[in-house]
Amino acid sequence: MNRLLLLLTALASAADARPPDALLGPLADLAAPRSGTPRHQSSTDPHGGNVDFRSVAPGQSLTLFAHDGAGVVHRFWMTFFPREPKLHRQLVLRMYWDGEDSPSVEVPVGDFFGVGFGEYRDYASLPLAETSGGYDCYWPMPFHRSARWTLTNVSDVPALVWFNVDYTADVRLGRQVRHFHAQWRRENPTTPSVGYTILDAAGHGHFVGAALFMRNRQPEAPTFYGPFGFLEGDEMIFVDGEEKPSIVGTGTEDYFGAGFYFERGTFAAPYHGAVIKDDALARVSAYRWHVEDAMPFTRSIRVTIEHGPANDYDGDYSSVAFFYQDEPHAPFPPFPTDPARLLP
């Protein structure tokens, strides 16, 4: 009888925690109770002045965020100076969860925020944005025991960095809650007859999106489809060791929610967009977030995309894949040790 009473009490408490029907809607969850302690770490002047930045000399690493105990990061904002292409690609962001030795995030900072080629472009999507000089991230990032983020300057240019990290501490997370990951890759040039790999992960998790940066290295070469013919490539996604992909698309711009080689130019929507379409250099920076259609995997996932209808375009492709998974994660591709290999 006591066990039944406890069960009924727990069910009643869970029901009370849900918003009533009158509060249903996109923002209804804001009225539900919150647990934990709000916390904030930033580059604010520790002396109370207005020197609210940190200097990062060439070759130096800066700790952006560190916390012992469980928590969830809800918002990450930063900016830096000078905002030139070199620093967008040669400031490297790394995130470590629960004391791991291998980072779960290892990405050039400009690419992490969804825009390629070392450029800054104003746009806004649901989890990432660049707006009026700021860089914003709203991917939820839970951790069970600890978190540590670093920013390393591998350029030859001194940088000034401003940042804010908003998170909740003192939370109870179930063991099933997965860690946030972001994997950077580049092929310059792409491999003939072989699709470009956006993500190759092993374990138990779900793929939640990608930012892809594509350039035709030979835009003047005569081809039937023209300089943007690399967009004829289809995404091909292999789940849990499939020999043939179970997910095959109809074209690159189709995957990114557009059509006819992004015929109306750049745009930004909550889950998909093209932030750069450069006719002169035949290059595109696009994003697709699988927020409503996250792709689960129980053993592995391999996300690829063709560069041209038969992987026949000579391209410079780079990307960031975003996903959640249990630890430990499989080793990432070796990150370039030569900073020049990061440059657009």
Residue pairs with C-beta under 8 A, 6 or more apart in sequence:
17 32
17 33
18 32
19 28
19 29
19 31
19 32
23 31
34 168
35 168
35 170
35 171
35 172
36 71
36 72
36 168
36 169
36 170
36 171
37 168
37 169
37 170
38 166
38 167
38 168
38 169
39 67
39 71
39 166
39 167
39 168
39 169
40 164
40 165
40 166
40 167
41 64
41 65
41 66
41 67
41 164
41 165
41 167
42 52
42 163
42 164
42 165
43 52
43 53
43 54
43 161
43 162
43 163
43 164
44 52
45 51
45 52
52 162
53 81
53 160
53 161
53 162
54 62
54 160
54 161
54 162
54 163
55 158
55 159
55 160
55 161
56 62
56 91
56 151
56 152
56 153
56 158
56 159
56 160
56 161
57 153
57 158
58 153
58 154
58 155
58 156
58 157
58 158
59 153
59 154
60 152
60 153
61 150
61 151
61 152
61 153
62 150
62 151
62 152
62 153
62 161
63 148
63 149
63 150
64 78
64 93
64 149
64 150
64 151
64 161
64 163
64 165
65 73
65 147
65 148
65 149
65 165
66 146
66 147
66 148
66 149
67 143
67 146
67 147
67 167
67 169
68 145
68 146
69 145
69 146
69 169
69 170
70 142
70 143
70 144
70 145
70 169
70 170
70 171
70 172
70 173
71 142
71 143
71 147
71 167
71 168
71 169
71 170
71 171
72 140
72 141
72 142
72 143
72 167
72 168
72 171
72 173
73 140
73 141
73 142
73 143
73 147
73 165
73 166
73 167
74 138
74 140
74 166
74 167
74 168
75 136
75 137
75 138
75 164
75 165
75 166
76 136
76 137
76 141
76 163
76 164
76 165
76 166
77 134
77 135
77 136
77 137
77 163
77 164
78 109
78 134
78 135
78 161
78 162
78 163
78 164
79 133
79 134
79 135
79 161
79 162
79 163
80 87
80 91
80 109
80 159
80 160
80 161
80 162
81 159
81 160
82 157
82 159
83 120
83 133
84 118
84 157
85 117
85 118
85 119
85 343
85 344
86 118
86 155
86 157
86 343
87 109
87 110
87 153
87 155
87 157
87 159
88 108
88 109
88 110
88 111
88 115
88 118
88 119
88 120
89 108
89 110
89 111
89 118
89 342
89 343
89 344
90 108
90 153
90 154
90 155
90 157
90 339
90 342
90 343
91 108
91 109
91 110
91 151
91 152
91 153
91 154
91 155
91 159
91 161
92 106
92 107
92 108
92 109
92 151
92 152
92 154
92 335
92 342
93 105
93 106
93 107
93 108
93 109
93 112
93 149
93 150
93 151
94 103
94 105
94 106
94 149
94 150
94 151
94 152
95 103
95 104
95 105
95 141
95 147
95 148
95 149
95 180
95 182
96 103
96 104
96 147
96 148
96 149
96 150
97 104
97 143
97 144
97 146
97 147
97 179
97 180
97 327
98 143
98 144
98 145
98 146
98 147
98 179
98 327
99 145
99 146
100 327
100 328
102 328
102 329
102 331
102 332
103 332
104 179
104 180
104 181
104 182
104 327
104 329
105 112
105 149
105 180
105 181
105 182
106 182
106 183
106 184
106 332
106 335
107 182
107 183
107 184
107 320
108 184
108 342
109 135
109 151
110 116
110 118
110 119
110 120
111 184
111 211
111 213
111 318
111 320
112 137
112 182
112 320
113 128
113 129
113 130
113 135
113 136
113 137
114 123
114 125
114 128
114 129
114 130
114 211
114 275
114 285
114 287
114 320
115 121
115 123
115 130
115 211
115 275
115 276
115 285
116 211
116 212
116 213
116 276
116 285
116 318
116 344
117 213
117 215
117 276
117 283
117 285
117 344
118 343
118 344
119 276
119 285
119 344
120 130
121 130
121 266
121 275
121 276
121 285
122 130
122 131
122 132
123 129
123 130
123 131
123 268
123 273
123 275
124 131
124 268
125 268
125 269
125 270
125 271
125 272
125 273
125 287
125 289
126 138
126 270
126 271
126 289
126 291
127 137
127 138
127 139
127 209
127 289
127 291
127 322
128 136
128 137
128 138
128 139
128 211
128 287
129 135
129 136
130 136
139 180
139 208
139 322
140 180
141 147
141 179
141 180
142 173
142 177
142 178
142 179
142 180
143 179
144 173
144 175
144 177
149 165
151 161
153 159
154 339
154 342
155 339
178 204
178 205
178 206
178 324
178 325
178 326
179 324
179 325
179 326
179 327
179 329
180 322
180 324
181 201
181 205
181 322
181 323
181 324
181 325
181 329
182 320
182 321
182 322
182 323
183 199
183 201
183 320
183 321
183 323
183 332
183 333
184 318
184 319
184 320
184 332
184 335
185 197
185 198
185 199
185 318
185 319
185 321
185 333
186 316
186 317
186 318
186 319
186 336
186 341
186 342
187 196
187 315
187 316
187 317
187 318
188 217
188 316
188 317
188 318
189 217
189 314
189 315
189 316
190 196
190 307
190 311
190 313
190 314
190 315
190 316
190 317
191 311
192 311
192 312
192 314
193 310
193 311
193 312
194 311
195 233
195 236
195 304
195 305
195 306
195 307
195 311
196 233
196 304
196 305
196 306
196 307
196 315
196 317
196 319
197 302
197 303
197 304
198 210
198 212
198 303
198 304
198 305
198 319
198 321
199 207
199 210
199 301
199 302
199 303
199 321
199 323
200 300
200 301
200 302
200 303
200 330
201 207
201 297
201 300
201 301
201 302
201 321
201 323
201 325
201 329
201 330
202 299
202 300
202 329
202 330
203 297
203 299
203 300
203 325
203 326
203 327
203 328
203 329
203 330
204 297
204 298
204 299
204 325
204 326
205 296
205 297
205 301
205 323
205 324
205 325
205 326
206 294
206 295
206 296
206 297
206 323
206 324
206 325
207 237
207 290
207 294
207 295
207 297
207 301
207 303
207 321
207 322
207 323
208 289
208 290
208 291
208 294
208 295
208 322
208 323
208 324
209 287
209 288
209 289
209 290
209 291
209 321
209 322
210 287
210 288
210 303
210 319
210 320
210 321
210 322
211 285
211 286
211 287
211 319
211 320
212 252
212 256
212 284
212 285
212 286
212 287
212 288
212 305
212 317
212 318
212 319
213 283
213 284
213 285
213 317
213 318
213 319
214 230
214 231
214 252
214 283
214 284
214 285
214 286
214 307
214 315
214 316
214 317
215 281
215 282
215 283
215 284
215 315
215 316
215 317
216 227
216 228
216 229
216 230
216 282
216 283
216 313
216 314
216 315
217 314
217 315
217 316
218 313
218 314
219 227
219 281
219 282
220 227
221 314
223 229
223 313
225 232
225 308
225 309
227 282
228 261
228 282
228 284
229 308
229 309
229 313
230 252
230 307
230 308
230 313
230 315
231 251
231 252
231 253
231 261
231 262
231 284
232 251
232 252
232 306
232 308
232 309
233 251
233 252
233 305
233 306
233 307
233 308
233 309
233 311
233 313
234 248
234 249
234 250
234 251
234 252
234 255
234 305
234 306
235 247
235 248
235 249
235 252
235 255
235 303
235 304
235 305
235 306
236 245
236 247
236 248
236 249
236 304
236 305
236 306
237 245
237 246
237 247
237 248
237 295
237 301
237 302
237 303
237 304
238 244
238 245
238 246
238 300
238 301
238 302
238 304
239 246
239 247
239 295
239 297
239 300
239 301
240 297
240 298
240 299
240 300
240 301
241 299
241 300
245 304
247 295
249 255
252 286
252 305
252 306
253 259
253 260
253 261
253 262
253 274
253 286
255 288
255 305
256 262
256 272
256 273
256 274
256 286
256 287
256 288
257 269
257 271
257 272
257 273
257 288
258 264
258 267
258 272
258 274
258 286
262 274
262 277
262 284
262 286
265 274
265 277
266 273
266 274
266 275
266 276
266 277
267 273
267 274
268 275
270 289
270 291
271 288
271 289
271 290
271 291
271 292
272 286
272 287
272 288
272 289
273 286
273 287
274 284
274 285
274 286
275 285
275 286
275 287
276 283
276 284
276 285
277 283
277 284
278 284
289 322
295 301
301 323
303 321
307 313
307 315
307 317
308 315
336 342
